[in-house]
Amino acid sequence: MAEPKKNENMKLSKERHWYAIHTYSGYEDAVVRYLKQRIESMFMTDKIFNVIVPKEVKIKVKGGKRYTMEEKIYPGYVLVDMILDHDSWSVVRNTPRVTGFIGADTTTPTPLSNEEVSTLLSKMEGEETTKFTVDLKVDDVVHITDGPFKEQEGKVAEIDEEHGKIKVLVPIFGRDTLLELDSLQVRKI
């Protein structure tokens, strides 16, 4: 691939900032590997400091079992901590599977704000609460598999993904009664 002409309109920065780069979807981790290899081989460690895929830990409940998994916060994007100049821009921009920097136009990458970066990093470090992802939705009919109301059927009224709890309307003595259950205590019919 030919080297791009030096763009005189690009705003250069002597300061270190985080930038978002767009990648082919599904290739985020590969882009991080490629870019880290290029940084080392092209001696850019003094200008490009960190490359990450923003991910957060989620707990999914499926089939009555809990699974902990990492999920991309922004699929198709990678974050780069760097000092922007023509050389660092070229190293990042010419990395395989990178489609470009995020910015107002193609010639001027826009750095992320400190608030955006700190929010993303706190999500990644798990400072914010881990959320449960339950494979149910409101109005689904469920079968209770555990507890005092075992073998009863009910309708999902509310889902609390933060705590992995669901509220189910169960007919008791001819009236719907709201029960709060762990998402592991029910299965979808």
Backbone as ProteinMPNN parsed JSONL, in Angstrom:
{"seq_chain_A": "MAEPKKNENMKLSKERHWYAIHTYSGYEDAVVRYLKQRIESMFMTDKIFNVIVPKEVKIKVKGGKRYTMEEKIYPGYVLVDMILDHDSWSVVRNTPRVTGFIGADTTTPTPLSNEEVSTLLSKMEGEETTKFTVDLKVDDVVHITDGPFKEQEGKVAEIDEEHGKIKVLVPIFGRDTLLELDSLQVRKI", "coords_chain_A": {"N_chain_A": [[0.843, -1.183, 0.0], [0.609, 2.184, -0.836], [2.272, 4.941, 0.649], [0.5, 7.569, 2.272], [0.161, 10.96, 1.088], [1.693, 13.631, 2.829], [-0.487, 15.359, 4.799], [-1.162, 18.62, 4.891], [-3.222, 19.934, 6.108], [-3.937, 18.514, 8.343], [-4.527, 18.574, 11.779], [-2.045, 18.723, 14.025], [-0.801, 17.383, 17.102], [0.929, 17.993, 20.041], [0.373, 16.897, 22.341], [-0.706, 14.105, 24.302], [-3.401, 12.049, 23.468], [-6.519, 10.212, 23.47], [-7.773, 8.389, 20.75], [-10.416, 7.306, 18.589], [-10.613, 4.591, 16.421], [-11.942, 3.286, 13.432], [-12.782, -0.032, 12.543], [-12.9, -3.062, 10.559], [-15.805, -4.851, 11.273], [-15.749, -7.279, 13.816], [-13.06, -7.719, 13.661], [-11.662, -6.424, 15.626], [-9.962, -7.303, 17.794], [-7.903, -8.466, 16.321], [-6.931, -6.223, 14.969], [-5.855, -4.816, 17.115], [-3.729, -6.551, 17.794], [-2.224, -6.487, 15.341], [-1.617, -3.743, 15.222], [-0.124, -3.325, 17.565], [2.113, -4.872, 16.952], [3.085, -3.432, 14.747], [3.687, -0.996, 15.981], [5.845, -1.697, 17.627], [7.708, -2.719, 15.695], [8.128, -0.51, 14.08], [9.214, 1.313, 15.725], [7.638, 3.11, 17.336], [6.92, 3.48, 19.959], [7.284, 5.694, 21.514], [5.384, 7.444, 20.707], [2.919, 6.2, 20.326], [1.012, 4.832, 22.724], [-0.875, 3.083, 23.926], [-3.255, 0.566, 23.045], [-6.522, -0.464, 22.775], [-9.45, -2.607, 22.899], [-12.592, -1.615, 23.631], [-14.266, -3.263, 26.125], [-16.714, -4.903, 28.199], [-17.593, -6.742, 31.154], [-20.155, -9.081, 31.219], [-22.899, -10.832, 32.63], [-24.561, -13.541, 31.523], [-27.639, -15.262, 31.389], [-28.702, -18.286, 30.413], [-30.614, -20.98, 29.455], [-30.926, -21.76, 32.099], [-28.423, -21.526, 33.262], [-25.628, -19.589, 34.374], [-23.442, -17.47, 32.626], [-20.343, -15.906, 32.372], [-19.139, -13.344, 30.425], [-17.107, -11.446, 28.121], [-18.065, -8.528, 26.492], [-18.107, -6.5, 23.627], [-18.101, -3.027, 23.908], [-18.339, -1.023, 21.99], [-18.762, -2.274, 19.11], [-16.639, -2.727, 16.299], [-14.867, -0.685, 16.747], [-11.745, 0.625, 17.94], [-9.629, 1.827, 20.504], [-7.012, 4.221, 20.678], [-4.219, 5.405, 22.348], [-2.309, 8.124, 21.92], [0.228, 10.377, 20.548], [-0.511, 12.621, 18.161], [0.869, 12.798, 15.025], [2.259, 13.06, 11.696], [3.67, 10.648, 11.247], [2.784, 8.854, 13.304], [0.056, 8.844, 12.74], [0.119, 7.667, 10.194], [1.118, 5.086, 10.776], [-0.991, 3.985, 12.301], [-3.216, 4.351, 10.566], [-2.539, 2.811, 8.315], [-2.64, 0.235, 9.159], [-3.57, -3.167, 8.816], [-7.034, -3.884, 8.254], [-7.997, -1.556, 9.391], [-10.169, 1.103, 8.945], [-10.242, 3.817, 9.252], [-9.772, 6.94, 11.083], [-11.906, 8.327, 13.617], [-13.603, 11.296, 13.204], [-14.307, 14.773, 12.462], [-13.886, 15.147, 9.749], [-12.189, 13.368, 7.116], [-9.538, 14.108, 7.223], [-8.895, 15.123, 9.707], [-8.45, 13.724, 12.635], [-10.45, 13.404, 15.536], [-9.865, 13.886, 18.918], [-10.907, 11.882, 21.754], [-12.952, 13.003, 24.481], [-11.842, 13.679, 27.853], [-13.753, 12.873, 29.724], [-15.287, 10.99, 28.297], [-13.361, 8.984, 27.9], [-12.636, 8.3, 30.561], [-15.097, 7.298, 31.489], [-15.453, 5.071, 29.795], [-13.164, 3.545, 30.482], [-13.678, 3.026, 33.179], [-15.952, 1.438, 32.954], [-14.809, -0.76, 31.685], [-13.058, -1.679, 33.622], [-14.745, -2.654, 35.438], [-15.789, -1.063, 37.401], [-18.257, 0.032, 37.301], [-21.442, -1.462, 37.844], [-21.715, -4.935, 37.105], [-23.762, -6.233, 34.605], [-26.546, -8.433, 34.273], [-27.565, -10.519, 31.65], [-30.496, -11.597, 30.554], [-32.228, -14.18, 28.94], [-34.94, -13.589, 28.468], [-38.048, -11.81, 28.021], [-40.337, -9.144, 28.796], [-43.665, -10.191, 29.333], [-43.26, -12.793, 28.475], [-44.09, -16.221, 28.859], [-43.394, -18.26, 31.591], [-41.985, -21.131, 33.273], [-41.819, -22.044, 36.583], [-39.056, -23.349, 38.189], [-37.941, -23.83, 40.638], [-38.077, -23.427, 44.211], [-40.757, -22.325, 46.484], [-42.942, -22.078, 44.782], [-42.671, -23.912, 42.819], [-43.198, -25.639, 39.729], [-45.321, -24.043, 38.966], [-46.822, -21.8, 36.573], [-46.199, -18.654, 35.016], [-46.311, -15.141, 34.067], [-43.828, -13.005, 32.772], [-43.255, -9.947, 34.292], [-41.451, -7.952, 34.849], [-37.972, -7.186, 34.447], [-34.914, -7.268, 36.082], [-31.955, -6.534, 35.205], [-29.62, -5.734, 36.393], [-29.385, -7.073, 38.819], [-30.031, -9.667, 38.174], [-32.584, -10.606, 38.554], [-36.079, -11.393, 38.232], [-39.482, -10.368, 37.905], [-42.443, -12.063, 38.28], [-45.771, -12.674, 37.305], [-47.979, -14.678, 38.906], [-50.773, -16.805, 38.936], [-52.548, -17.073, 41.859], [-54.902, -18.464, 43.924], [-56.842, -17.521, 42.141], [-56.077, -14.94, 41.596], [-53.695, -12.682, 40.184], [-50.462, -12.748, 41.398], [-47.57, -11.011, 42.274], [-44.327, -12.161, 42.043], [-40.958, -12.093, 43.083], [-38.2, -13.45, 41.594], [-35.129, -15.315, 41.238], [-33.331, -15.29, 38.196], [-32.492, -17.811, 37.53], [-34.383, -19.497, 38.513], [-36.451, -19.909, 36.798], [-37.737, -21.053, 33.625], [-38.151, -20.482, 30.177], [-41.191, -21.064, 28.448]], "CA_chain_A": [[0.0, 0.0, 0.0], [1.421, 3.395, -0.94], [2.182, 5.87, 1.775], [-0.288, 8.752, 1.927], [0.879, 12.225, 1.063], [1.545, 14.335, 4.101], [-1.606, 16.272, 4.715], [-0.818, 19.858, 5.593], [-4.401, 20.411, 6.841], [-4.169, 17.727, 9.55], [-4.157, 19.261, 13.008], [-1.11, 17.911, 14.785], [-0.87, 17.642, 18.521], [2.11, 17.601, 20.81], [-0.167, 16.288, 23.551], [-1.181, 12.731, 24.24], [-4.865, 11.954, 23.514], [-7.134, 8.962, 23.01], [-8.509, 8.506, 19.498], [-11.172, 6.116, 18.196], [-10.429, 4.222, 15.024], [-12.968, 2.363, 12.94], [-12.203, -1.245, 11.978], [-13.889, -4.004, 10.064], [-16.501, -5.477, 12.393], [-15.28, -8.623, 14.129], [-11.605, -7.761, 13.57], [-11.11, -5.489, 16.597], [-8.83, -7.901, 18.503], [-6.827, -8.634, 15.338], [-6.364, -4.898, 14.734], [-5.002, -4.514, 18.277], [-2.484, -7.327, 17.621], [-1.476, -5.926, 14.214], [-1.129, -2.407, 15.548], [0.953, -3.446, 18.559], [3.293, -5.357, 16.219], [3.588, -2.319, 13.932], [4.27, 0.004, 16.885], [7.165, -2.207, 18.009], [8.619, -2.847, 14.556], [8.403, 0.804, 13.488], [9.79, 2.137, 16.807], [6.7, 4.204, 17.619], [6.477, 3.394, 21.354], [7.342, 7.015, 22.127], [4.249, 8.243, 20.21], [1.684, 5.431, 20.459], [1.239, 4.265, 24.049], [-1.799, 2.017, 24.314], [-4.281, 0.224, 22.064], [-7.474, -1.346, 23.452], [-10.813, -2.813, 22.425], [-13.451, -1.392, 24.797], [-15.119, -4.409, 26.458], [-17.186, -4.971, 29.577], [-17.989, -8.081, 31.575], [-21.594, -9.244, 31.415], [-23.331, -12.15, 33.063], [-25.732, -13.951, 30.749], [-28.342, -16.431, 31.893], [-29.315, -18.969, 29.289], [-30.833, -22.388, 29.755], [-30.813, -22.002, 33.538], [-27.036, -21.431, 33.713], [-25.033, -18.268, 34.241], [-22.177, -17.413, 31.909], [-19.678, -14.614, 32.406], [-18.465, -13.143, 29.15], [-16.763, -10.092, 27.748], [-18.83, -8.058, 25.346], [-17.583, -5.237, 23.117], [-18.974, -1.883, 24.179], [-18.552, -0.406, 20.683], [-18.245, -3.162, 18.056], [-16.109, -2.044, 15.13], [-14.007, 0.425, 17.136], [-10.585, 0.386, 18.792], [-9.13, 3.086, 21.051], [-5.559, 4.353, 20.62], [-3.657, 6.486, 23.149], [-1.149, 8.495, 21.104], [0.518, 11.752, 20.168], [-0.82, 12.641, 16.728], [1.685, 13.475, 14.022], [2.131, 12.365, 10.407], [4.19, 9.289, 11.357], [1.891, 8.022, 14.126], [-1.178, 8.722, 11.966], [0.363, 6.723, 9.119], [1.236, 3.74, 11.354], [-2.335, 3.525, 12.669], [-4.106, 4.357, 9.397], [-2.15, 1.774, 7.366], [-2.723, -1.08, 9.801], [-4.614, -3.975, 8.168], [-8.395, -3.908, 8.78], [-8.388, -0.233, 9.912], [-10.796, 1.878, 7.872], [-9.963, 5.239, 9.438], [-9.975, 7.595, 12.366], [-13.189, 8.991, 13.806], [-13.392, 12.732, 13.278], [-15.248, 15.604, 11.715], [-13.666, 14.806, 8.347], [-11.167, 12.311, 6.981], [-8.185, 14.624, 7.423], [-8.668, 15.593, 11.065], [-8.962, 12.867, 13.71], [-10.907, 14.136, 16.707], [-9.595, 13.132, 20.147], [-12.02, 11.68, 22.67], [-12.86, 13.853, 25.667], [-11.396, 12.981, 29.064], [-14.926, 12.267, 30.348], [-15.611, 9.782, 27.536], [-12.33, 7.976, 28.163], [-12.737, 7.813, 31.95], [-16.316, 6.49, 31.575], [-15.167, 3.793, 29.141], [-12.188, 2.786, 31.255], [-14.322, 2.538, 34.403], [-16.804, 0.32, 32.534], [-13.951, -1.893, 31.377], [-12.446, -2.169, 34.852], [-15.796, -3.226, 36.276], [-16.173, -0.171, 38.493], [-19.713, 0.086, 37.24], [-21.952, -2.788, 38.161], [-21.843, -5.919, 36.033], [-25.172, -6.482, 34.33], [-26.967, -9.756, 33.845], [-28.36, -10.512, 30.432], [-31.43, -12.708, 30.699], [-32.843, -14.464, 27.637], [-36.387, -13.453, 28.611], [-38.541, -10.442, 27.877], [-41.626, -8.9, 29.454], [-44.832, -10.907, 28.792], [-42.954, -14.194, 28.198], [-44.65, -17.189, 29.809], [-42.296, -19.049, 32.145], [-42.281, -22.235, 34.181], [-40.969, -21.911, 37.77], [-38.383, -24.634, 38.369], [-37.359, -23.962, 41.977], [-38.677, -22.613, 45.257], [-42.073, -22.731, 46.965], [-43.929, -22.053, 43.701], [-42.178, -24.82, 41.789], [-44.193, -26.227, 38.824], [-46.316, -23.037, 38.58], [-46.522, -21.01, 35.391], [-46.508, -17.245, 35.19], [-45.927, -14.245, 32.987], [-42.798, -12.059, 33.193], [-43.76, -8.586, 34.391], [-40.35, -7.0, 34.939], [-36.651, -7.815, 34.466], [-33.873, -6.461, 36.712], [-30.704, -7.093, 34.686], [-28.515, -5.385, 37.283], [-29.285, -8.078, 39.88], [-30.377, -10.99, 37.672], [-33.89, -10.968, 39.129], [-37.25, -11.106, 37.413], [-40.765, -10.378, 38.605], [-43.362, -12.911, 37.529], [-47.162, -12.703, 37.761], [-48.42, -16.072, 39.036], [-52.143, -16.859, 39.46], [-52.703, -17.782, 43.136], [-56.287, -18.292, 44.376], [-57.613, -16.783, 41.15], [-55.59, -13.563, 41.422], [-52.28, -12.6, 39.826], [-49.591, -12.323, 42.488], [-46.254, -10.684, 41.772], [-43.234, -12.821, 42.749], [-39.611, -11.77, 42.624], [-37.437, -14.688, 41.521], [-33.844, -15.293, 40.564], [-33.533, -15.713, 36.812], [-32.206, -19.238, 37.432], [-35.534, -20.253, 39.036], [-37.491, -20.04, 35.788], [-37.33, -21.333, 32.242], [-39.141, -20.031, 29.202], [-42.008, -22.147, 27.867]], "C_chain_A": [[0.887, 1.245, 0.0], [1.211, 4.28, 0.278], [1.349, 7.082, 1.374], [0.594, 9.993, 1.881], [0.682, 12.896, 2.408], [0.482, 15.404, 3.937], [-1.291, 17.511, 5.547], [-1.992, 20.381, 6.419], [-4.634, 19.664, 8.143], [-3.682, 18.513, 10.771], [-3.278, 18.332, 13.822], [-1.17, 18.314, 16.243], [0.422, 17.19, 19.176], [1.674, 16.907, 22.092], [-0.671, 14.885, 23.27], [-2.708, 12.732, 24.401], [-5.289, 10.541, 23.118], [-7.921, 9.265, 21.756], [-9.259, 7.206, 19.247], [-10.891, 5.859, 16.727], [-11.487, 3.196, 14.654], [-12.268, 1.188, 12.274], [-13.305, -2.055, 11.314], [-14.504, -4.698, 11.268], [-16.026, -6.918, 12.573], [-13.767, -8.753, 14.106], [-10.925, -6.868, 14.614], [-9.875, -6.052, 17.31], [-7.64, -8.103, 17.566], [-6.152, -7.293, 15.059], [-5.445, -4.515, 15.883], [-3.667, -5.26, 18.148], [-1.617, -6.743, 16.508], [-0.836, -4.594, 14.593], [-0.006, -2.464, 16.577], [2.24, -3.947, 17.903], [3.916, -4.22, 15.402], [4.255, -1.255, 14.805], [5.687, -0.415, 17.283], [8.132, -2.187, 16.828], [8.984, -1.505, 13.924], [8.896, 1.813, 14.531], [8.927, 3.356, 17.129], [6.219, 4.195, 19.077], [6.541, 4.735, 22.071], [6.19, 7.92, 21.676], [2.903, 7.531, 20.349], [1.838, 4.569, 21.713], [0.361, 3.072, 24.395], [-2.849, 1.819, 23.221], [-5.226, -0.764, 22.739], [-8.784, -1.478, 22.674], [-11.7, -2.594, 23.651], [-14.423, -2.556, 25.001], [-15.565, -4.289, 27.898], [-17.631, -6.389, 29.875], [-19.49, -8.091, 31.802], [-21.861, -10.666, 31.862], [-24.597, -12.475, 32.303], [-26.324, -15.189, 31.385], [-29.062, -17.052, 30.714], [-29.446, -20.441, 29.653], [-30.655, -22.716, 31.224], [-29.394, -21.938, 34.079], [-26.516, -20.029, 33.472], [-23.676, -18.383, 33.558], [-21.62, -16.004, 32.038], [-18.919, -14.467, 31.095], [-18.127, -11.677, 28.943], [-17.53, -9.728, 26.493], [-18.275, -6.709, 24.921], [-18.593, -4.126, 23.382], [-19.338, -1.195, 22.863], [-17.976, -1.322, 19.602], [-17.79, -2.353, 16.842], [-15.185, -0.885, 15.455], [-12.897, -0.032, 18.068], [-10.116, 1.752, 19.276], [-7.605, 3.081, 21.053], [-5.15, 5.593, 21.415], [-2.353, 6.892, 22.471], [-0.952, 10.002, 21.019], [0.367, 11.78, 18.65], [0.196, 13.466, 15.942], [1.583, 12.643, 12.744], [2.574, 10.908, 10.506], [3.248, 8.384, 12.144], [0.564, 7.806, 13.405], [-1.015, 7.648, 10.901], [0.451, 5.285, 9.636], [-0.148, 3.185, 11.669], [-3.198, 3.358, 11.419], [-3.806, 3.22, 8.427], [-2.087, 0.388, 7.983], [-3.827, -1.88, 9.108], [-5.925, -3.965, 8.967], [-8.834, -2.595, 9.454], [-8.966, 0.549, 8.754], [-10.591, 3.376, 8.057], [-10.162, 5.697, 10.859], [-11.381, 8.166, 12.424], [-12.902, 10.482, 13.963], [-14.4, 13.465, 12.428], [-15.111, 15.387, 10.212], [-12.509, 13.822, 8.289], [-9.759, 12.806, 7.264], [-7.886, 15.005, 8.863], [-9.266, 14.636, 12.09], [-9.334, 13.715, 14.926], [-10.613, 13.319, 17.955], [-10.86, 12.981, 20.989], [-11.846, 12.603, 23.872], [-12.407, 13.015, 26.858], [-12.561, 12.277, 29.758], [-15.305, 10.962, 29.651], [-14.637, 8.657, 27.859], [-12.455, 7.429, 29.575], [-13.99, 6.96, 32.149], [-16.08, 5.115, 30.969], [-14.213, 2.937, 29.971], [-12.798, 2.254, 32.553], [-15.277, 1.387, 34.098], [-15.97, -0.936, 32.322], [-13.343, -2.509, 32.633], [-13.482, -2.723, 35.816], [-16.18, -2.356, 37.447], [-17.679, 0.05, 38.501], [-20.217, -1.331, 37.429], [-22.048, -3.672, 36.926], [-23.32, -6.207, 35.849], [-25.391, -7.921, 33.914], [-27.721, -9.586, 32.541], [-29.208, -11.773, 30.468], [-32.118, -12.926, 29.358], [-34.37, -14.533, 27.732], [-36.77, -12.015, 28.315], [-39.902, -10.346, 28.566], [-42.733, -9.568, 28.643], [-44.513, -12.331, 28.338], [-43.606, -15.07, 29.269], [-43.501, -18.09, 30.253], [-42.834, -20.133, 33.075], [-41.321, -22.094, 35.36], [-40.391, -23.286, 38.09], [-37.843, -24.852, 39.771], [-38.093, -23.05, 42.952], [-40.071, -23.072, 45.621], [-43.153, -22.761, 45.878], [-43.497, -22.911, 42.517], [-43.354, -25.454, 41.056], [-45.318, -25.268, 38.464], [-45.868, -22.359, 37.286], [-46.914, -19.572, 35.66], [-46.021, -16.443, 34.003], [-44.925, -13.221, 33.525], [-43.374, -10.643, 33.154], [-42.635, -7.559, 34.339], [-39.031, -7.768, 35.0], [-35.651, -6.825, 35.057], [-32.528, -7.055, 36.304], [-29.53, -6.799, 35.609], [-28.296, -6.459, 38.343], [-29.627, -9.496, 39.424], [-31.694, -11.511, 38.222], [-34.989, -10.654, 38.123], [-38.485, -11.126, 38.303], [-41.759, -11.08, 37.698], [-44.751, -12.824, 38.155], [-47.641, -14.15, 37.726], [-49.848, -16.071, 39.58], [-52.202, -17.726, 40.738], [-54.09, -17.433, 43.661], [-57.074, -17.372, 43.444], [-57.172, -15.349, 40.932], [-54.118, -13.603, 41.044], [-51.489, -12.012, 40.991], [-48.19, -12.128, 41.92], [-45.186, -11.331, 42.652], [-41.908, -12.334, 42.192], [-38.776, -13.038, 42.719], [-36.071, -14.428, 40.918], [-34.066, -15.815, 39.152], [-33.22, -17.189, 36.596], [-33.39, -20.103, 37.864], [-36.631, -20.447, 38.008], [-36.888, -20.488, 34.466], [-38.501, -20.958, 31.348], [-39.884, -21.24, 28.639], [-42.039, -21.973, 26.372]], "O_chain_A": [[1.832, 1.322, 0.785], [0.122, 4.35, 0.848], [1.477, 7.574, 0.253], [1.629, 10.067, 2.543], [-0.361, 12.749, 3.046], [0.556, 16.244, 3.04], [-1.171, 17.435, 6.77], [-1.794, 21.183, 7.332], [-5.431, 20.105, 8.972], [-2.571, 19.044, 10.785], [-3.723, 17.271, 14.259], [-1.541, 19.438, 16.579], [0.935, 16.111, 18.878], [2.504, 16.391, 22.841], [-1.014, 14.539, 22.139], [-3.243, 13.328, 25.335], [-4.525, 9.786, 22.516], [-8.644, 10.258, 21.686], [-8.803, 6.132, 19.64], [-10.923, 6.77, 15.9], [-11.872, 2.353, 15.464], [-11.296, 1.363, 11.539], [-14.491, -1.771, 11.485], [-13.788, -5.092, 12.188], [-15.917, -7.676, 11.609], [-13.235, -9.793, 14.493], [-9.733, -6.585, 14.495], [-8.858, -5.368, 17.421], [-6.493, -7.929, 17.976], [-4.93, -7.233, 14.927], [-4.373, -3.953, 15.659], [-2.603, -4.679, 18.366], [-0.42, -6.527, 16.699], [0.339, -4.354, 14.315], [0.968, -1.719, 16.465], [3.332, -3.501, 18.254], [5.137, -4.071, 15.374], [5.27, -0.679, 14.415], [6.609, 0.4, 17.279], [9.252, -1.691, 16.951], [10.038, -1.381, 13.3], [8.984, 3.01, 14.257], [9.419, 4.483, 17.186], [5.217, 4.835, 19.397], [5.924, 4.903, 23.122], [6.029, 9.025, 22.193], [1.865, 8.182, 20.475], [2.691, 3.682, 21.76], [0.805, 2.151, 25.081], [-3.274, 2.77, 22.565], [-4.778, -1.801, 23.229], [-9.169, -0.597, 21.905], [-11.567, -3.33, 24.629], [-15.29, -2.807, 24.163], [-14.896, -3.662, 28.72], [-17.999, -7.144, 28.974], [-20.033, -7.224, 32.488], [-21.129, -11.589, 31.507], [-25.597, -11.767, 32.422], [-25.599, -16.062, 31.863], [-29.922, -16.426, 30.093], [-28.486, -21.065, 30.107], [-30.271, -23.835, 31.565], [-29.172, -22.262, 35.246], [-26.898, -19.362, 32.511], [-22.875, -19.265, 33.866], [-22.337, -15.023, 31.838], [-18.156, -15.349, 30.703], [-18.765, -10.787, 29.506], [-17.632, -10.519, 25.556], [-18.001, -5.86, 25.769], [-19.785, -4.274, 23.112], [-20.492, -0.829, 22.643], [-16.818, -1.162, 19.216], [-18.466, -1.418, 16.415], [-14.755, -0.168, 14.552], [-13.074, -0.945, 18.875], [-10.198, 2.732, 18.535], [-6.978, 2.075, 21.385], [-5.664, 6.688, 21.187], [-1.398, 6.115, 22.44], [-1.832, 10.788, 21.368], [1.048, 11.038, 17.941], [0.356, 14.666, 16.165], [0.889, 11.627, 12.722], [1.942, 10.026, 9.925], [2.944, 7.273, 11.708], [0.005, 6.71, 13.451], [-1.9, 6.811, 10.72], [-0.079, 4.368, 9.01], [-0.445, 2.036, 11.34], [-3.84, 2.322, 11.245], [-4.72, 2.71, 7.779], [-1.535, -0.535, 7.384], [-4.901, -1.343, 8.838], [-5.916, -4.03, 10.197], [-9.923, -2.531, 10.024], [-8.342, 0.655, 7.698], [-10.753, 4.136, 7.102], [-10.647, 4.96, 11.718], [-11.98, 8.455, 11.387], [-12.055, 10.877, 14.764], [-15.238, 12.857, 11.762], [-16.101, 15.436, 9.482], [-11.921, 13.488, 9.318], [-8.867, 11.997, 7.521], [-6.721, 15.195, 9.21], [-10.457, 14.718, 12.389], [-8.605, 14.636, 15.293], [-11.057, 12.175, 18.057], [-11.757, 13.823, 20.951], [-10.722, 12.946, 24.238], [-12.569, 11.795, 26.869], [-12.379, 11.199, 30.323], [-15.604, 9.961, 30.302], [-15.043, 7.514, 28.067], [-12.387, 6.216, 29.773], [-13.951, 5.99, 32.905], [-16.461, 4.103, 31.557], [-14.437, 1.739, 30.139], [-12.469, 1.147, 32.98], [-15.401, 0.46, 34.898], [-16.363, -2.033, 32.72], [-13.138, -3.721, 32.697], [-13.134, -3.21, 36.892], [-16.82, -2.825, 38.388], [-18.294, 0.231, 39.552], [-19.484, -2.292, 37.196], [-22.414, -3.214, 35.843], [-24.048, -6.404, 36.823], [-24.535, -8.543, 33.285], [-28.44, -8.603, 32.359], [-28.684, -12.886, 30.418], [-32.542, -11.968, 28.711], [-35.003, -15.417, 27.153], [-35.932, -11.115, 28.353], [-40.528, -11.36, 28.875], [-42.732, -9.514, 27.413], [-45.41, -13.024, 27.857], [-43.662, -14.696, 30.44], [-42.743, -18.612, 29.436], [-43.954, -20.063, 33.582], [-40.11, -22.03, 35.15], [-41.127, -24.261, 38.243], [-37.34, -25.933, 40.078], [-38.659, -22.029, 42.56], [-40.532, -24.1, 45.124], [-44.181, -23.415, 46.055], [-43.895, -22.676, 41.376], [-44.377, -25.77, 41.663], [-46.21, -25.653, 37.707], [-44.683, -22.349, 36.954], [-47.836, -19.297, 36.428], [-45.411, -16.968, 33.071], [-45.133, -12.64, 34.59], [-43.905, -10.198, 32.137], [-42.821, -6.443, 33.855], [-38.977, -8.873, 35.54], [-35.546, -5.688, 34.598], [-32.017, -7.961, 36.961], [-28.545, -7.538, 35.609], [-27.159, -6.731, 38.726], [-29.522, -10.435, 40.214], [-31.891, -12.721, 38.34], [-34.849, -9.77, 37.279], [-38.522, -11.815, 39.323], [-41.902, -10.749, 36.522], [-44.897, -12.889, 39.375], [-47.704, -14.772, 36.665], [-50.119, -15.408, 40.581], [-51.945, -18.929, 40.704], [-54.423, -16.259, 43.826], [-57.871, -16.55, 43.895], [-57.805, -14.613, 40.176], [-53.374, -14.457, 41.525], [-51.8, -10.934, 41.497], [-47.685, -12.972, 41.179], [-45.136, -11.085, 43.858], [-41.751, -12.18, 40.981], [-38.656, -13.632, 43.79], [-35.87, -13.458, 40.187], [-34.905, -16.691, 38.939], [-33.635, -17.766, 35.591], [-33.401, -21.308, 37.611], [-37.643, -21.083, 38.302], [-35.693, -20.324, 34.22], [-39.667, -21.1, 31.714], [-39.295, -22.291, 28.387], [-42.666, -22.767, 25.671]]}, "name": "protein", "num_of_chains": 1, "seq": "MAEPKKNENMKLSKERHWYAIHTYSGYEDAVVRYLKQRIESMFMTDKIFNVIVPKEVKIKVKGGKRYTMEEKIYPGYVLVDMILDHDSWSVVRNTPRVTGFIGADTTTPTPLSNEEVSTLLSKMEGEETTKFTVDLKVDDVVHITDGPFKEQEGKVAEIDEEHGKIKVLVPIFGRDTLLELDSLQVRKI"}
